[in-house]
Amino acid sequence: MDFKDQLKNLFPDHIPAEPDSIKEAGSRDLWMQDEPIICKYEKRKGKSITILEGYKGSDKDLKSLSKALKSKLHVGGTVKNSTVIIQGDLRDKIMEILQGYGFNTKRVGG
């Protein structure tokens, strides 16, 4: 008896969701813009951070985008003054994820 059979015994009325209907955290409809999102690297207090600037959408969309990035990269970060601050130098990975969502990106510095 596998795990799914055990769950069916415990919850006989439950109807499992289709795998296609489950959405990722960042795949909801975000406001897309023509200008690129600027991705730059800085060091603050000896720690490296990646800063995303230039998103013109709502704060709610910006927060959901940062949450999706943080969960995909397994790092911490914050949203301050319409910028996203991610811990670590992850410019390349962040740019790949943003381009996967359909955003234009621009790497600034180094």
VEXTI-927811 format. One line per 8 residues: number of its first residue (from 0); their letters; for each residue x, y, z of N, C-alpha, C, O. Coordinates in Angstrom, 3 decimals, padded with zeros to 6 digits. Layout:
N
NUM = A = X Y Z X Y Z X Y Z X Y Z  ...;
//
This chain:
110
0 = MDFKDQLK = 000.854 -001.172 000.000 000.000 000.000 000.000 000.900 001.235 000.000 001.697 001.435 000.916  000.763 002.050 -001.027 001.602 003.240 -001.096 000.925 004.431 -000.405 -000.172 004.319 000.143  001.599 005.538 -000.451 001.170 006.726 000.271 -000.175 007.257 -000.233 -001.006 007.688 000.567  -000.396 007.229 -001.552 -001.659 007.737 -002.107 -002.842 006.877 -001.655 -003.922 007.400 -001.384  -002.642 005.574 -001.575 -003.715 004.698 -001.108 -004.052 004.965 000.354 -005.220 004.936 000.740  -003.046 005.223 001.154 -003.275 005.538 002.560 -004.064 006.843 002.702 -004.958 006.950 003.542  -003.722 007.834 001.869 -004.460 009.099 001.923 -005.914 008.922 001.481 -006.815 009.556 002.029  -006.137 008.058 000.489 -007.506 007.802 000.039 -008.328 007.142 001.138 -009.524 007.404 001.265;
8 = NLFPDHIP = -007.689 006.289 001.931 -008.384 005.651 003.052 -008.728 006.665 004.139 -009.795 006.591 004.747  -007.817 007.615 004.384 -008.057 008.619 005.416 -009.075 009.673 004.975 -009.908 010.108 005.770  -009.004 010.082 003.700 -009.877 011.136 003.178 -010.593 010.629 001.926 -010.172 010.940 000.812  -011.658 009.861 002.088 -012.307 009.265 000.918 -013.046 010.283 000.047 -013.259 010.019 -001.137  -013.445 011.439 000.592 -014.205 012.421 -000.187 -013.319 013.404 -000.933 -013.815 014.202 -001.728  -012.023 013.359 -000.689 -011.098 014.324 -001.310 -010.887 013.998 -002.788 -010.652 012.848 -003.159  -010.974 015.037 -003.624 -010.700 014.889 -005.050 -009.367 015.585 -005.324 -009.273 016.801 -005.160  -008.331 014.845 -005.739 -007.028 015.475 -005.954 -007.055 016.422 -007.146 -007.775 016.194 -008.118;
16 = AEPDSIKE = -006.258 017.491 -007.059 -006.186 018.489 -008.130 -005.312 017.963 -009.256 -004.413 017.148 -009.048  -005.601 018.451 -010.450 -004.788 018.091 -011.610 -003.428 018.775 -011.487 -003.371 019.912 -011.017  -002.336 018.131 -011.887 -001.019 018.776 -011.791 -000.901 020.035 -012.628 -000.149 020.936 -012.257  -001.619 020.137 -013.750 -001.538 021.323 -014.597 -002.240 022.525 -013.970 -001.905 023.669 -014.278  -003.215 022.274 -013.090 -003.962 023.379 -012.509 -003.235 024.039 -011.340 -003.635 025.113 -010.891  -002.183 023.413 -010.849 -001.407 023.986 -009.751 -000.391 024.948 -010.351 000.406 024.557 -011.204  -000.414 026.205 -009.911 000.476 027.220 -010.462 001.661 027.434 -009.538 001.583 027.197 -008.333  002.758 027.888 -010.129 003.931 028.247 -009.339 003.675 029.567 -008.632 002.730 030.289 -008.950;
24 = AGSRDLWM = 004.536 029.870 -007.663 004.347 031.083 -006.874 004.468 032.341 -007.728 003.732 033.301 -007.501  005.369 032.365 -008.694 005.586 033.570 -009.480 004.924 033.561 -010.838 005.140 034.486 -011.621  004.126 032.554 -011.150 003.567 032.466 -012.495 002.233 033.187 -012.638 001.635 033.155 -013.713  001.756 033.833 -011.586 000.500 034.553 -011.728 000.735 035.764 -012.617 001.879 036.138 -012.873  -000.321 036.363 -013.078 -000.204 037.451 -014.045 000.434 038.675 -013.393 -000.154 039.321 -012.526  001.652 038.970 -013.836 002.356 040.158 -013.378 002.285 041.208 -014.469 002.145 040.879 -015.648  002.381 042.469 -014.080 002.374 043.543 -015.043 003.703 043.526 -015.785 004.762 043.620 -015.164  003.654 043.406 -017.110 004.860 043.377 -017.928 005.144 044.793 -018.431 004.227 045.572 -018.689;
32 = QDEPIICK = 006.410 045.103 -018.561 006.794 046.445 -018.951 007.773 046.389 -020.117 008.400 045.360 -020.371  007.893 047.509 -020.818 008.799 047.574 -021.960 010.243 047.811 -021.528 011.168 047.262 -022.126  010.439 048.622 -020.498 011.786 048.927 -020.032 012.376 047.719 -019.313 011.642 046.969 -018.670  013.680 047.519 -019.410 014.285 046.375 -018.722 014.387 046.598 -017.212 014.474 047.730 -016.736  014.373 045.501 -016.486 014.635 045.538 -015.047 016.146 045.539 -014.867 016.837 044.676 -015.409  016.655 046.487 -014.120 018.094 046.638 -013.935 018.536 045.742 -012.791 017.971 045.787 -011.698  019.546 044.934 -013.050 020.059 043.975 -012.079 021.507 044.339 -011.778 022.368 044.213 -012.648  021.783 044.787 -010.560 023.148 045.195 -010.228 023.615 044.558 -008.931 022.820 044.043 -008.144;
40 = YEKRKGKS = 024.914 044.605 -008.732 025.587 043.957 -007.610 026.240 045.018 -006.737 026.842 045.970 -007.234  026.109 044.837 -005.424 026.761 045.738 -004.473 027.269 044.927 -003.293 026.883 043.775 -003.099  028.140 045.548 -002.509 028.575 044.975 -001.238 028.202 045.960 -000.148 028.549 047.140 -000.209  027.492 045.462 000.844 027.112 046.273 001.994 027.557 045.560 003.256 027.175 044.418 003.511  028.370 046.250 004.041 028.899 045.707 005.292 029.603 044.377 005.057 029.507 043.462 005.876  030.311 044.273 003.934 031.066 043.065 003.620 030.248 041.936 003.018 030.808 040.902 002.655  028.958 042.105 002.905 028.076 041.074 002.342 027.683 041.467 000.923 027.438 042.640 000.640  027.625 040.484 000.040 027.228 040.779 -001.333 025.712 040.686 -001.481 025.073 039.803 -000.910;
48 = ITILEGYK = 025.148 041.613 -002.257 023.706 041.629 -002.506 023.463 041.922 -003.978 024.302 042.517 -004.654  022.319 041.501 -004.456 021.870 041.801 -005.811 020.652 042.697 -005.700 019.727 042.400 -004.943  020.644 043.794 -006.449 019.564 044.771 -006.386 018.845 044.798 -007.728 019.474 044.900 -008.780  017.520 044.706 -007.678 016.686 044.810 -008.871 015.933 046.127 -008.818 015.211 046.399 -007.858  016.100 046.944 -009.849 015.450 048.245 -009.911 014.721 048.384 -011.234 015.018 047.678 -012.198  013.775 049.292 -011.272 013.139 049.652 -012.522 011.814 048.972 -012.789 011.289 049.091 -013.896  011.248 048.259 -011.817 009.939 047.653 -012.034 008.881 048.708 -011.792 008.852 049.320 -010.724  008.015 048.931 -012.760 007.024 050.008 -012.694 005.636 049.529 -012.276 004.711 050.338 -012.218;
56 = GSDKDLKS = 005.465 048.265 -011.988 004.154 047.733 -011.629 003.770 048.079 -010.195 004.427 048.889 -009.541  002.711 047.465 -009.724 002.225 047.749 -008.376 003.131 047.101 -007.327 003.917 046.204 -007.632  003.005 047.575 -006.089 003.798 047.023 -004.995 003.442 045.565 -004.742 004.304 044.763 -004.383  002.179 045.226 -004.928 001.734 043.849 -004.725 002.420 042.907 -005.715 002.862 041.821 -005.340  002.506 043.327 -006.981 003.195 042.522 -007.989 004.686 042.416 -007.694 005.288 041.358 -007.877  005.275 043.514 -007.238 006.700 043.507 -006.915 006.990 042.556 -005.764 007.988 041.836 -005.787  006.122 042.551 -004.755 006.312 041.652 -003.618 006.147 040.198 -004.024 006.898 039.343 -003.557  005.170 039.896 -004.892 004.994 038.512 -005.324 006.150 038.065 -006.213 006.545 036.900 -006.174;
64 = LSKALKSK = 006.703 038.990 -007.021 007.864 038.662 -007.836 009.075 038.382 -006.963 009.819 037.436 -007.222  009.282 039.191 -005.932 010.427 038.958 -005.047 010.261 037.667 -004.260 011.237 036.956 -004.020  009.038 037.361 -003.860 008.790 036.110 -003.141 009.085 034.913 -004.035 009.657 033.922 -003.581  008.698 035.000 -005.297 008.970 033.909 -006.231 010.472 033.740 -006.447 010.969 032.615 -006.493  011.193 034.847 -006.579 012.640 034.769 -006.764 013.320 034.170 -005.541 014.191 033.308 -005.665  012.918 034.631 -004.355 013.537 034.135 -003.129 013.269 032.646 -002.926 014.146 031.915 -002.465  012.066 032.196 -003.266 011.756 030.783 -003.066 012.466 029.909 -004.097 012.874 028.792 -003.776  012.620 030.394 -005.328 013.330 029.611 -006.344 014.820 029.529 -006.051 015.447 028.501 -006.308;
72 = LHVGGTVK = 015.392 030.599 -005.516 016.826 030.642 -005.262 017.198 030.201 -003.852 018.378 030.016 -003.556  016.215 030.032 -002.984 016.434 029.607 -001.591 017.349 030.582 -000.848 018.295 030.177 -000.173  017.046 031.869 -000.986 017.817 032.911 -000.304 016.856 033.892 000.351 015.644 033.824 000.146  017.406 034.798 001.133 016.614 035.830 001.766 016.660 037.113 000.960 017.456 037.256 000.032  015.805 038.030 001.325 015.778 039.315 000.645 014.642 040.170 001.162 013.907 039.776 002.068  014.511 041.345 000.573 013.483 042.278 001.009 013.081 043.183 -000.147 013.748 043.231 -001.180  011.971 043.906 000.049 011.519 044.918 -000.905 011.529 046.245 -000.165 010.846 046.409 000.846  012.319 047.203 -000.683 012.392 048.530 -000.075 012.403 049.580 -001.179 013.162 049.470 -002.142;
80 = NSTVIIQG = 011.567 050.588 -001.036 011.545 051.737 -001.951 011.481 051.294 -003.414 012.259 051.774 -004.239  010.590 050.410 -003.732 010.357 049.855 -005.074 011.601 049.212 -005.681 011.758 049.196 -006.902  012.484 048.682 -004.838 013.604 047.870 -005.293 013.573 046.545 -004.545 013.096 046.469 -003.413  014.080 045.519 -005.182 014.166 044.199 -004.559 015.634 043.960 -004.222 016.504 044.102 -005.081  015.903 043.598 -002.978 017.260 043.314 -002.527 017.329 041.829 -002.196 016.612 041.352 -001.316  018.198 041.095 -002.904 018.371 039.661 -002.723 019.764 039.419 -002.158 020.728 040.033 -002.616  019.887 038.548 -001.185 021.179 038.248 -000.579 022.026 037.412 -001.524 021.553 036.419 -002.076  023.277 037.814 -001.710 024.214 037.075 -002.537 024.335 037.645 -003.935 023.497 038.432 -004.377;
88 = DLRDKIME = 025.402 037.231 -004.633 025.630 037.654 -006.015 024.996 036.623 -006.938 025.654 035.672 -007.358  023.724 036.810 -007.251 022.959 035.853 -008.046 022.407 036.499 -009.306 021.316 036.149 -009.756  023.153 037.445 -009.880 022.653 038.193 -011.030 022.278 037.293 -012.196 021.211 037.460 -012.787  023.145 036.338 -012.536 022.893 035.495 -013.706 021.647 034.641 -013.527 020.827 034.536 -014.440  021.502 034.034 -012.357 020.337 033.187 -012.100 019.048 034.009 -012.068 018.020 033.581 -012.593  019.108 035.190 -011.451 017.929 036.046 -011.371 017.518 036.508 -012.764 016.330 036.550 -013.083  018.493 036.852 -013.586 018.177 037.298 -014.942 017.562 036.173 -015.768 016.662 036.423 -016.569  018.031 034.934 -015.587 017.438 033.799 -016.294 015.982 033.589 -015.872 015.117 033.345 -016.714;
96 = ILQGYGFN = 015.717 033.684 -014.571 014.352 033.492 -014.071 013.430 034.591 -014.593 012.315 034.314 -015.037  013.899 035.843 -014.538 013.086 036.966 -015.013 012.823 036.861 -016.513 011.721 037.166 -016.969  013.820 036.436 -017.279 013.608 036.265 -018.713 012.651 035.115 -018.987 011.921 035.138 -019.977  012.649 034.102 -018.111 011.681 033.020 -018.237 010.256 033.502 -018.020 009.321 032.967 -018.616  010.083 034.506 -017.171 008.765 035.104 -016.955 008.370 036.049 -018.084 007.201 036.415 -018.207  009.347 036.449 -018.917 009.049 037.331 -020.044 009.530 038.766 -019.853 009.204 039.633 -020.664  010.289 039.030 -018.810 010.816 040.385 -018.572 012.081 040.603 -019.359 012.829 039.662 -019.625  012.324 041.866 -019.739 013.619 042.272 -020.294 014.509 042.627 -019.109 014.051 043.258 -018.156;
104 = TKRVGG = 015.770 042.227 -019.162 016.689 042.525 -018.064 017.932 043.205 -018.607 018.280 043.062 -019.779  018.587 043.942 -017.735 019.821 044.629 -018.091 020.788 044.480 -016.933 020.460 044.822 -015.797  021.975 043.971 -017.214 022.997 043.792 -016.183 023.836 045.058 -016.103 024.338 045.551 -017.113  023.979 045.574 -014.891 024.725 046.810 -014.686 025.944 046.500 -013.808 025.815 045.862 -012.764  027.109 046.949 -014.233 028.331 046.742 -013.475 028.887 045.348 -013.652 028.141 044.374 -013.756  030.222 045.259 -013.685 030.975 044.015 -013.752 030.472 042.913 -014.518 031.108 041.860 -014.575;
//
